[in-house]
Amino acid sequence: YLSDGTKVQTVGYTTVNGKKWYKLADNTWIPAEYTKVVSSSTVVTNITNESNTVAINYPHYSIAVWSEPGRNSTGKYLSDGTKVQTVGYTTVNGKKWYKLADNTWIPAEYTKAVSSTDTTSGNNTVTVNYPGYSIVVWSEPGRNSTGKYISDGTSVKYYATANYNGQTWYKIGENQWVPGQYVKVNASNNSGSVTVKYISGYGIAIWSNPGRNSTGKYLENGTTVKYFETQNYNGQTWYKIGENQWVPAQYVSVN
């Protein structure tokens, strides 16, 4: 028996002889006529796991953060221009929703893709990895060729990284950038520590592989951790912080 006022979780319902019945987690049932709904949730399916950075695009306003796509506001808001990490997306009723690192959701219609710059220090170098060819040097990430080229196998020092349209770019001089997809990060600076550089009150996802398979674990903004290896994946630099644990460069700063 369940006494008056007891809260229970239901996992489904059916209708028998015109009456609604709720299914409980242990495969038992209770009649809906003697209950009242205190909270509800929906299992979100068809989620595409993908790491990106977007900025809120709702001039002069803030947008609500939801615990589910379109349902149950968390009471949190993100102001126009705020950059956030998305770890996946889904479509509900024809509208796209982005999943954030803390398992909350925002509507894609109020966002835009952005670049995120991460200044680095130390003796960081990359080597051009484009066999048989040279790569273009750009004055900005993804825009305005300088007319200069760097041949395959050449190593150069970089001073900053930027994320543009989901790809990491390396700054090798004033107004000189090269795309991460055609270079590899040299191992001379392959360990150290990084600090999460995100949004106060939020965290970033930890991935079991660079860019793939979220572990369900998170690092809060401001957390400092050691890294033991770096890897370039789809033009982005990733830091290995443990066995099967990786974080993307665009959300951390190198100490």
N, C-alpha and C positions, 0 to 999 in steps of 0.2 A: 504493500500500500504506500501511497504518497500523500502526506498530509497537506492541508491547505497552506499555501504560501511557498511550498517547495519549488525551487527552480531546477529545471532539468533541460538537458540538451536534446533536441530532436534532430534526427538525421534524414527524415523523409516523412511523407504522409500519403494517405490513400482515402478513398471514399467508399463506404460499404453501406448499402441500403439508405443512401441519401445522407449519411452522417460521416463527418471527417474524423480520421484517426491519425495520431502522430506516432511515428516509429522512433523508439529510443535507441541509443548507441549499443545496447546489449540485445537488440532484436526483439524487444518487447514493445507493447503498444498501449497508448492511453487515449481516451476519447477527448477530442478537441473542445467539445462543448463545456468542459469543466476547467478549461485553461484560458490564460490570456498571454499574448505575446509580449515579452519584455525586451527582447532584442532579436535581431535576425541577421544571418550572413549567408552569402552564396559562395560556393567554391568556384573560383575563376579558372576556367580551362583554356586550352589553346593559347598558352603564353609562349611567345617567342623570346628566348633568352638572348639578349644583345646589349652590350655596353656602349653607351653614348653619352654625350653631354648636350644638354639643351638649355636655353634661356627662356624664362617666362616672357611672353610677348603679349602684354595686356596693358597698354599705356595708361598710366595714372591710377591703376587699380592693382589689387592682389587677387590671386586665385586660391580657392580652397583646396586642401589636401584631403583625399578621401581614403577610407579604409578598404573600400571596394570601388570598382568603377561605377561612378554615379550614385553610390549609396553610402550612407553613414559617414558624414563629415567628421574628421578627427579634431576639428577645432583649430587646426594649424593653417597658416596661410603663407604663400610665397609671393613676394612683391615683384612687380614688373622689373625685368632685367636680371633677376636672380638666376645664377647658373646652378644646375643640379645634375647629378648623375642618374641616368636611367639604366636599369638592369634587364629590362624586357618590355614587351608591349603586348596588348591584345585588342580585339575589336568587339565592342558591345553595342548592339542596336545600330550598327553602321558607323559608329564613332571609335576612333583610335584613342587608347589610354596608355600612358606610360607608367610602368612600375618603378618605384624608387627603391633605394637600397634598404629601407626599413619596412618593406612590404606594404607601403601605402601607394596611392595612385593619383595621377594628375591627368587632365584632358589634354591630348596632343594639340588640339585646335588653338590653345593659348600658349604655344611654345614655338621656338625656332631653333634650328641647329646653329651652334656657335663654335668658335675656337677658344681654347684655354691655354694660356701661356704659363710655363713653369720654368723659372730661372734656375740654372744650375751653376755649381762652382766646382773647382778642382780640375784635374788633368783629364777631362773627358774627351774621347776621340771616337770618330766613326770612320769606317773604311767603305769606299764605294764598292758595291757588290752588284755589278751589271756586266757580266762577262762579254767581252768583245765590243763594248760600247762605252760612251761617256754619258754623264747625266747633266742636265741643265741646272744652273744656279738661278734661283728666283729672288726677286727683291722683297717679296712677301710670300707667306705660305700659300701655294696654289695660284699665285697671280704675278704677272709682270716678270717675264724672263729678262735676266740681265745681259744675255748674250754670251755669258761665260759658261764653260763646261769643265767637269772634272772627270778624268778617265778612270776606268775600272781599276781597282786595286789601290787607289790613292787614299791615304789616311789624312784626315784633317781634324783639328780641334773644334768642338762646338761649345757654345756659351749659354744656350737656352734651348728649350723645346716648346713647341706649340701644337695643339690639336686643331686640325682644320678638316671638317667634313669626315671625322672619324679616323683620320690618319695623323701620325706624329711627323712633325717637321723639325729639322735641326738647324739652328742658327750658327753659321760658321764664320760670320763677320757682319759688319754693319750693312744692313739691307741685303744680306746674303743668306738664303735658306735652301736646304736640300730635303727631298722627301724621304721618309723613313723606309719606304718600300724598296729603295735601291741602295740602302746602306745597312751595315751591321755595326752594332755597338761593340767596341773593343773591350776585352775582358780586364784591362788594367785597372778599371775602377768598378769591379764587379761585386763589391760588398761594401757595407756601411749601414746607415740607418736613414729612414725616411719618416716624415711626419705628415699625417693626414691633413690636407688643406682643403676643407670642404665648407659646409654650412653649419653654424652653431646649432646643436640639437639634433643633428643628423649624422649618419655614418655612411661608409662606403662598403660595397660588397667585396667579399674575398672569393676568388675564383679558383677552382681546382686545376684549371689550365688557363694560360693567357687567352682572354677573350671568350672562354667557353666554360660552361658548367659552373654556375654559382653554387658555393658550398652551403649557403644559408646562414653563414656567419658574417659579422660586420665589424668594422673598426670605426669607433666614434671620432668625430672631428677633433683634431689636436693630439691624437694618440701617436706616439713615436715607437717604431718597431725596427728591428734589424732586418736587413735583406742580405741574401747570400748569393744571388745570381740575377742577372738581367737577361731579358729575351725580347726580341723584336717580333711582333705578331701583327700582320696586316698594317705595317707602318707605324705601330704604336709600341712604345717601350713598356714592359711589364717587370715588376720586381717580385722575386720569390722571397716570401717571408717565413716559409716553413714548408714541410712536406705537403705537396699538393695544395699550396696556398700562394696565390698571386694577387697583386693589386696593380692597377694601371697608373702610369706615370702622371696622367693629367690631373689626378686627385691627390697627389702627394708632393712634398718638396724634399729634395735631397739635403741632408744635414752635412 
